[in-house]
Amino acid sequence: MNAVPSIVPAAQAMSDPVIALTLALLLLCPLALGGIALINTGLGRSRSAAQALLGNLAIFAITAIVFVFVGASLAGALGGNSLALHAAGKSWSILGWSPVLLRGLAAAAPQTQLALLFQFFAVAMAAVLPWGSGSDRWRLAGGLAAAALIAAILFPLAAHWIWNGGWLAALGANFSLGSGFLDPGGAGAVHLLGGLCALALVWIAGPRRGKFPREGLSTAMPGHSAAYVLFGCFVALVGWLAWNLAGAILWLHTPLAALPVTAINTLLSASGALVATLSVTRFRFGKPDASLCANGWLAGLVASSACAAMVSPAASLFIGGVAGIATPLLVELLELALSIDDPSGAITVHGAAGLWGLVAAGLFSSAPGQLIAQLVGIAALLGFMLPLAYLLLALLNRLVPFRVDPDGERIGMDLHELGGGAYPEFVIHRDESYR
């Protein structure tokens, strides 16, 4: 293993109008996080609503701090050197080695600074997703510790491999596999990674008490506010449009004239997914399911993160439709067949839909070898990141226990951890989980 210069994709210097537009788009990206926070809070219990929203905000803050101290350096966000393996006559860059504490940031090129800002939001999103899966039973201290671990180790590895000149980005140059692994909006580096961390968390923490009273049975625990969930979908759309456009500029160097198509494709993917989920739930249950439709909408947005800048509008509609059909079926499969309790649906909505979007980016590409490059990247994320995430989170759980004690789960996370509820004047809790 040697230190070698990072392989940075060739790009022309940004003009001032492009810099201004990209910065404006990035400043809208936190709305995607806000939408996710509202959706996850609405899908949880009313007795845990304040803790859920506080956790989302605190995770945003923790990931920013940890990413400055550790993550940005390991991701190679400011260029510099990298740690690489040499095999088969090729250099395989596996870990970045940028200056710590963002030294030299002011002297970096504007596109480098903007790419770093993009990654600040990306690491926050990746860390927020497991928090939603562990709602109603995950301690705030455990959630923040897990977020710090994701920001320090897991996300920097994925970000370096995919965005900052790592070995997945170099698959095109080294092996003529299309343009290398492409993930302009973070379907892999953010959503698939976050979904895998959520899966590891659910395995470690276990289901909510009363969710699976007997083997093969599942108790319905509906979210407390469909209004939060559905309004969160509108908020998330604004952030996602900005996110996909900024990613297309930064990682694909998309010209301004092509950006409206990217925005249209993002909207079409979400719309196709919503209509597909609405149709599936109407057929299966006799009436549309609001929470599943919201998850279908999100699944379409997640799938678009991989390919909105690279496919046609018709393909986007198809990609979203597939994501929307799969979402309610996979949610049911995970819950009923595998006894996985995921209140937010992050494993399906972000993990599975992100994976599908990455595959679709290869399927609809005309570049020779692009599908193979996408499959190699997916295999790397599944085969390496999932075991690593499970191992690190299991060790962290020994130091900072994730799960609240049974009494805290009974009275709700708000009272147990914050000393007061989100709705102190009118909410009366029933212990339906403890019959």
NORMORA-V619422 format. One record per residue. N is the residue number from 1. RES is the residue in three letters. SS is DSSP state (H for helix, E for strand, L for the rest). PHI is phi in radians with two decimals (none if undefined). OMEGA is omega in whole degrees, 0 to 359 (* if undefined). Layout:
n | res | ss | phi | omega
N | RES | SS | PHI | OMEGA
N | RES | SS | PHI | OMEGA
//
This chain:
n | res | ss | phi | omega
1 | MET | L | none | 183
2 | ASN | E | -2.22 | 173
3 | ALA | E | -1.55 | 181
4 | VAL | E | -2.32 | 177
5 | PRO | E | -1.06 | 178
6 | SER | L | -1.16 | 175
7 | ILE | L | -1.62 | 182
8 | VAL | L | -1.81 | 180
9 | PRO | L | -0.97 | 181
10 | ALA | L | -1.12 | 179
11 | ALA | L | -2.67 | 176
12 | GLN | L | -1.35 | 177
13 | ALA | L | -1.07 | 181
14 | MET | L | -1.31 | 172
15 | SER | L | -1.37 | 181
16 | ASP | H | -1.06 | 177
17 | PRO | H | -1.08 | 179
18 | VAL | H | -1.19 | 177
19 | ILE | H | -1.06 | 181
20 | ALA | H | -1.10 | 180
21 | LEU | H | -1.12 | 181
22 | THR | H | -1.10 | 178
23 | LEU | H | -1.10 | 179
24 | ALA | H | -1.08 | 178
25 | LEU | H | -1.11 | 181
26 | LEU | H | -1.11 | 180
27 | LEU | H | -1.23 | 175
28 | LEU | H | -1.59 | 184
29 | CYS | L | -1.03 | 178
30 | PRO | H | -1.01 | 176
31 | LEU | H | -1.13 | 174
32 | ALA | H | -1.12 | 177
33 | LEU | H | -1.16 | 178
34 | GLY | H | -1.11 | 177
35 | GLY | H | -1.10 | 177
36 | ILE | H | -1.06 | 180
37 | ALA | H | -1.07 | 179
38 | LEU | H | -1.13 | 181
39 | ILE | H | -1.11 | 181
40 | ASN | H | -1.12 | 178
41 | THR | H | -1.17 | 179
42 | GLY | H | -1.13 | 180
43 | LEU | H | -1.38 | 177
44 | GLY | L | -1.60 | 182
45 | ARG | L | -1.48 | 181
46 | SER | H | -1.10 | 182
47 | ARG | H | -1.27 | 181
48 | SER | H | -2.19 | 188
49 | ALA | H | -1.16 | 182
50 | ALA | H | -1.15 | 179
51 | GLN | H | -1.12 | 180
52 | ALA | H | -1.13 | 180
53 | LEU | H | -1.20 | 177
54 | LEU | H | -1.06 | 179
55 | GLY | H | -1.06 | 178
56 | ASN | H | -1.05 | 180
57 | LEU | H | -1.18 | 181
58 | ALA | H | -1.16 | 178
59 | ILE | H | -1.12 | 176
60 | PHE | H | -0.99 | 182
61 | ALA | H | -1.19 | 182
62 | ILE | H | -1.10 | 181
63 | THR | H | -1.13 | 178
64 | ALA | H | -1.09 | 182
65 | ILE | H | -1.17 | 182
66 | VAL | H | -1.17 | 180
67 | PHE | H | -1.13 | 176
68 | VAL | H | -1.14 | 185
69 | PHE | H | -1.29 | 189
70 | VAL | H | -2.24 | 193
71 | GLY | H | -1.06 | 183
72 | ALA | H | -1.08 | 179
73 | SER | H | -1.15 | 181
74 | LEU | H | -1.21 | 177
75 | ALA | H | -1.34 | 184
76 | GLY | L | 1.21 | 186
77 | ALA | L | -1.16 | 179
78 | LEU | L | -1.86 | 180
79 | GLY | L | 1.37 | 182
80 | GLY | L | 1.44 | 181
81 | ASN | E | -1.63 | 175
82 | SER | E | -2.56 | 174
83 | LEU | E | -1.58 | 187
84 | ALA | E | -2.38 | 171
85 | LEU | E | -1.71 | 178
86 | HIS | E | -2.04 | 181
87 | ALA | E | -2.61 | 180
88 | ALA | L | 0.95 | 179
89 | GLY | L | 1.29 | 182
90 | LYS | E | -2.14 | 175
91 | SER | E | -1.73 | 182
92 | TRP | E | -1.99 | 182
93 | SER | E | -1.31 | 187
94 | ILE | E | -1.98 | 183
95 | LEU | E | -2.67 | 178
96 | GLY | E | -1.35 | 180
97 | TRP | E | -2.63 | 179
98 | SER | L | -1.47 | 175
99 | PRO | L | -1.00 | 180
100 | VAL | H | -1.31 | 179
101 | LEU | H | 0.95 | 176
102 | LEU | H | 1.00 | 176
103 | ARG | L | -1.11 | 182
104 | GLY | L | 1.52 | 182
105 | LEU | L | -1.08 | 184
106 | ALA | L | -1.11 | 181
107 | ALA | L | -1.56 | 182
108 | ALA | L | -1.25 | 178
109 | ALA | L | -1.11 | 182
110 | PRO | H | -0.98 | 180
111 | GLN | H | -1.16 | 176
112 | THR | H | -1.22 | 178
113 | GLN | H | -1.12 | 180
114 | LEU | H | -1.19 | 177
115 | ALA | H | -1.11 | 177
116 | LEU | H | -1.13 | 178
117 | LEU | H | -1.07 | 175
118 | PHE | H | -0.97 | 183
119 | GLN | H | -1.26 | 173
120 | PHE | H | -1.07 | 179
121 | PHE | H | -1.25 | 182
122 | ALA | H | -1.14 | 181
123 | VAL | H | -1.17 | 177
124 | ALA | H | -1.12 | 179
125 | MET | H | -1.10 | 180
126 | ALA | H | -1.06 | 182
127 | ALA | H | -1.42 | 180
128 | VAL | H | -1.27 | 186
129 | LEU | H | -1.07 | 177
130 | PRO | H | -1.08 | 180
131 | TRP | H | -1.05 | 178
132 | GLY | H | -1.16 | 180
133 | SER | H | -1.20 | 181
134 | GLY | L | -1.69 | 184
135 | SER | L | -1.08 | 180
136 | ASP | L | 1.28 | 178
137 | ARG | L | -2.66 | 184
138 | TRP | E | -1.73 | 179
139 | ARG | L | -1.16 | 179
140 | LEU | H | -1.06 | 180
141 | ALA | H | -1.08 | 178
142 | GLY | H | -1.16 | 179
143 | GLY | H | -1.10 | 180
144 | LEU | H | -1.23 | 178
145 | ALA | H | -1.13 | 178
146 | ALA | H | -1.13 | 178
147 | ALA | H | -1.09 | 178
148 | ALA | H | -1.10 | 179
149 | LEU | H | -1.13 | 178
150 | ILE | H | -1.09 | 182
151 | ALA | H | -1.23 | 184
152 | ALA | H | -1.52 | 189
153 | ILE | H | -2.22 | 191
154 | LEU | H | -1.20 | 180
155 | PHE | H | -1.12 | 179
156 | PRO | H | -0.99 | 177
157 | LEU | H | -1.07 | 181
158 | ALA | H | -1.11 | 181
159 | ALA | H | -1.11 | 179
160 | HIS | H | -1.18 | 181
161 | TRP | H | -1.03 | 191
162 | ILE | H | -1.68 | 190
163 | TRP | L | -1.90 | 192
164 | ASN | L | -1.86 | 173
165 | GLY | L | 1.48 | 180
166 | GLY | L | -1.33 | 189
167 | TRP | L | -1.19 | 177
168 | LEU | L | -1.21 | 177
169 | ALA | L | -1.13 | 184
170 | ALA | L | -1.59 | 181
171 | LEU | H | -1.05 | 178
172 | GLY | H | -1.20 | 181
173 | ALA | H | -1.20 | 185
174 | ASN | H | -1.45 | 188
175 | PHE | H | -2.28 | 179
176 | SER | L | 0.99 | 177
177 | LEU | L | -1.70 | 181
178 | GLY | L | 0.98 | 177
179 | SER | L | -1.77 | 187
180 | GLY | L | 1.42 | 180
181 | PHE | L | -1.16 | 184
182 | LEU | L | -1.95 | 181
183 | ASP | L | -2.71 | 188
184 | PRO | L | -1.13 | 183
185 | GLY | L | -1.82 | 176
186 | GLY | L | 1.56 | 178
187 | ALA | H | -1.04 | 178
188 | GLY | H | -1.65 | 185
189 | ALA | H | -1.15 | 182
190 | VAL | H | -1.94 | 192
191 | HIS | H | -1.39 | 177
192 | LEU | H | -1.13 | 177
193 | LEU | H | -1.07 | 179
194 | GLY | H | -1.09 | 177
195 | GLY | H | -1.13 | 178
196 | LEU | H | -1.18 | 176
197 | CYS | H | -1.12 | 177
198 | ALA | H | -1.11 | 178
199 | LEU | H | -1.09 | 178
200 | ALA | H | -1.07 | 180
201 | LEU | H | -1.09 | 182
202 | VAL | H | -1.09 | 176
203 | TRP | H | -1.06 | 184
204 | ILE | H | -1.32 | 186
205 | ALA | H | -1.39 | 182
206 | GLY | L | 1.44 | 183
207 | PRO | L | -1.36 | 173
208 | ARG | L | -1.11 | 180
209 | ARG | L | -1.08 | 179
210 | GLY | L | 1.53 | 181
211 | LYS | L | -1.21 | 179
212 | PHE | L | -2.16 | 185
213 | PRO | L | -1.13 | 177
214 | ARG | L | -2.45 | 183
215 | GLU | L | -1.00 | 179
216 | GLY | L | 1.53 | 180
217 | LEU | L | -1.99 | 179
218 | SER | L | -2.34 | 178
219 | THR | L | -1.60 | 178
220 | ALA | L | -1.20 | 175
221 | MET | L | -2.22 | 186
222 | PRO | L | -1.13 | 176
223 | GLY | L | -1.11 | 189
224 | HIS | L | -1.55 | 183
225 | SER | L | -2.57 | 174
226 | ALA | H | -1.15 | 179
227 | ALA | H | -1.13 | 176
228 | TYR | H | -1.00 | 185
229 | VAL | H | -1.10 | 185
230 | LEU | H | -1.28 | 176
231 | PHE | H | -1.17 | 177
232 | GLY | H | -1.04 | 178
233 | CYS | H | -1.13 | 178
234 | PHE | H | -1.17 | 180
235 | VAL | H | -1.11 | 181
236 | ALA | H | -1.10 | 181
237 | LEU | H | -1.03 | 180
238 | VAL | H | -1.06 | 179
239 | GLY | H | -1.10 | 182
240 | TRP | H | -1.21 | 176
241 | LEU | H | -1.01 | 179
242 | ALA | H | -1.12 | 182
243 | TRP | H | -1.09 | 182
244 | ASN | H | -1.14 | 178
245 | LEU | H | -1.18 | 179
246 | ALA | H | -1.12 | 179
247 | GLY | H | -1.10 | 179
248 | ALA | H | -1.11 | 179
249 | ILE | H | -1.20 | 188
250 | LEU | H | -1.31 | 189
251 | TRP | H | -1.81 | 178
252 | LEU | H | -1.92 | 181
253 | HIS | L | 0.97 | 181
254 | THR | L | -1.18 | 177
255 | PRO | L | -1.19 | 184
256 | LEU | H | -1.04 | 182
257 | ALA | H | -1.13 | 182
258 | ALA | H | -1.65 | 185
259 | LEU | H | -1.18 | 178
260 | PRO | H | -1.00 | 178
261 | VAL | H | -1.12 | 178
262 | THR | H | -1.07 | 179
263 | ALA | H | -1.13 | 179
264 | ILE | H | -1.09 | 180
265 | ASN | H | -1.11 | 178
266 | THR | H | -1.09 | 180
267 | LEU | H | -1.15 | 181
268 | LEU | H | -1.16 | 179
269 | SER | H | -1.10 | 178
270 | ALA | H | -1.15 | 182
271 | SER | H | -1.16 | 178
272 | GLY | H | -1.06 | 180
273 | ALA | H | -1.16 | 181
274 | LEU | H | -1.10 | 181
275 | VAL | H | -1.10 | 179
276 | ALA | H | -1.14 | 179
277 | THR | H | -1.15 | 178
278 | LEU | H | -1.03 | 181
279 | SER | H | -1.17 | 181
280 | VAL | H | -1.12 | 182
281 | THR | H | -1.21 | 176
282 | ARG | H | -1.11 | 180
283 | PHE | H | -1.23 | 186
284 | ARG | H | -1.40 | 187
285 | PHE | H | -1.95 | 180
286 | GLY | L | 1.54 | 178
287 | LYS | L | -2.51 | 177
288 | PRO | L | -1.13 | 179
289 | ASP | L | -1.81 | 187
290 | ALA | H | -1.10 | 183
291 | SER | H | -1.18 | 178
292 | LEU | H | -1.20 | 176
293 | CYS | H | -1.11 | 176
294 | ALA | H | -1.09 | 177
295 | ASN | H | -1.15 | 175
296 | GLY | H | -1.11 | 176
297 | TRP | H | -0.98 | 179
298 | LEU | H | -1.10 | 180
299 | ALA | H | -1.06 | 176
300 | GLY | H | -1.12 | 177
301 | LEU | H | -1.12 | 181
302 | VAL | H | -1.10 | 179
303 | ALA | H | -1.05 | 180
304 | SER | H | -1.16 | 181
305 | SER | H | -1.06 | 181
306 | ALA | H | -1.48 | 196
307 | CYS | H | -2.48 | 184
308 | ALA | L | -1.04 | 182
309 | ALA | L | -1.52 | 189
310 | MET | L | -2.22 | 185
311 | VAL | L | -2.18 | 180
312 | SER | L | -1.48 | 176
313 | PRO | H | -1.01 | 179
314 | ALA | H | -1.10 | 178
315 | ALA | H | -1.14 | 179
316 | SER | H | -1.09 | 179
317 | LEU | H | -1.10 | 178
318 | PHE | H | -1.14 | 181
319 | ILE | H | -1.06 | 178
320 | GLY | H | -1.13 | 179
321 | GLY | H | -1.07 | 178
322 | VAL | H | -1.09 | 178
323 | ALA | H | -1.06 | 181
324 | GLY | H | -1.20 | 176
325 | ILE | H | -1.19 | 184
326 | ALA | H | -1.23 | 188
327 | THR | H | -1.02 | 181
328 | PRO | H | -1.14 | 180
329 | LEU | H | -1.20 | 180
330 | LEU | H | -1.24 | 176
331 | VAL | H | -1.02 | 179
332 | GLU | H | -1.16 | 179
333 | LEU | H | -1.09 | 182
334 | LEU | H | -1.10 | 184
335 | GLU | H | -1.36 | 187
336 | LEU | H | -1.48 | 184
337 | ALA | H | -1.58 | 185
338 | LEU | L | -1.97 | 178
339 | SER | L | 0.95 | 177
340 | ILE | L | -1.73 | 183
341 | ASP | L | -1.73 | 183
342 | ASP | L | -2.20 | 186
343 | PRO | L | -1.00 | 183
344 | SER | L | -1.49 | 184
345 | GLY | L | 1.29 | 185
346 | ALA | H | -1.08 | 182
347 | ILE | H | -1.10 | 179
348 | THR | H | -1.40 | 188
349 | VAL | H | -1.13 | 184
350 | HIS | H | -1.75 | 181
351 | GLY | H | -1.22 | 184
352 | ALA | H | -1.21 | 180
353 | ALA | H | -1.19 | 175
354 | GLY | H | -1.11 | 177
355 | LEU | H | -1.08 | 180
356 | TRP | H | -1.09 | 179
357 | GLY | H | -1.06 | 178
358 | LEU | H | -1.15 | 177
359 | VAL | H | -1.11 | 182
360 | ALA | H | -1.09 | 178
361 | ALA | H | -1.05 | 176
362 | GLY | H | -1.40 | 182
363 | LEU | H | -1.08 | 185
364 | PHE | L | -1.68 | 178
365 | SER | L | -1.59 | 176
366 | SER | L | -1.61 | 181
367 | ALA | L | -1.32 | 179
368 | PRO | L | -1.05 | 176
369 | GLY | L | 1.48 | 183
370 | GLN | H | -1.15 | 178
371 | LEU | H | -1.07 | 178
372 | ILE | H | -1.11 | 178
373 | ALA | H | -1.06 | 179
374 | GLN | H | -1.13 | 181
375 | LEU | H | -1.19 | 177
376 | VAL | H | -1.10 | 179
377 | GLY | H | -1.10 | 178
378 | ILE | H | -1.09 | 180
379 | ALA | H | -1.07 | 179
380 | ALA | H | -1.14 | 181
381 | LEU | H | -1.18 | 180
382 | LEU | H | -1.23 | 187
383 | GLY | H | -1.35 | 182
384 | PHE | H | -1.91 | 187
385 | MET | H | -1.22 | 180
386 | LEU | H | -1.11 | 177
387 | PRO | H | -1.07 | 180
388 | LEU | H | -1.14 | 179
389 | ALA | H | -1.07 | 180
390 | TYR | H | -1.10 | 181
391 | LEU | H | -1.09 | 183
392 | LEU | H | -1.19 | 179
393 | LEU | H | -1.21 | 177
394 | ALA | H | -1.13 | 177
395 | LEU | H | -1.16 | 179
396 | LEU | H | -1.11 | 179
397 | ASN | H | -1.07 | 176
398 | ARG | H | -1.21 | 182
399 | LEU | H | -1.53 | 180
400 | VAL | L | -2.22 | 184
401 | PRO | L | -0.95 | 182
402 | PHE | L | -1.30 | 194
403 | ARG | E | -1.49 | 175
404 | VAL | L | -1.28 | 178
405 | ASP | L | -1.28 | 185
406 | PRO | H | -0.97 | 181
407 | ASP | H | -1.18 | 177
408 | GLY | H | -1.14 | 178
409 | GLU | H | -1.18 | 181
410 | ARG | H | -1.21 | 183
411 | ILE | H | -1.46 | 179
412 | GLY | L | 1.84 | 184
413 | MET | H | -1.20 | 181
414 | ASP | H | -1.10 | 181
415 | LEU | H | -1.16 | 185
416 | HIS | H | -1.20 | 186
417 | GLU | H | -1.81 | 183
418 | LEU | H | -1.95 | 179
419 | GLY | L | 1.42 | 179
420 | GLY | L | -2.91 | 184
421 | GLY | L | -1.62 | 177
422 | ALA | L | -1.28 | 183
423 | TYR | L | -2.25 | 188
424 | PRO | L | -1.22 | 188
425 | GLU | L | -1.57 | 188
426 | PHE | L | -2.42 | 182
427 | VAL | L | -1.61 | 174
428 | ILE | L | -2.01 | 183
429 | HIS | L | -1.48 | 171
430 | ARG | L | -1.95 | 182
431 | ASP | L | -1.62 | 183
432 | GLU | H | -1.17 | 180
433 | SER | H | -1.41 | 188
434 | TYR | H | -2.14 | 179
435 | ARG | L | -1.21 | *
//
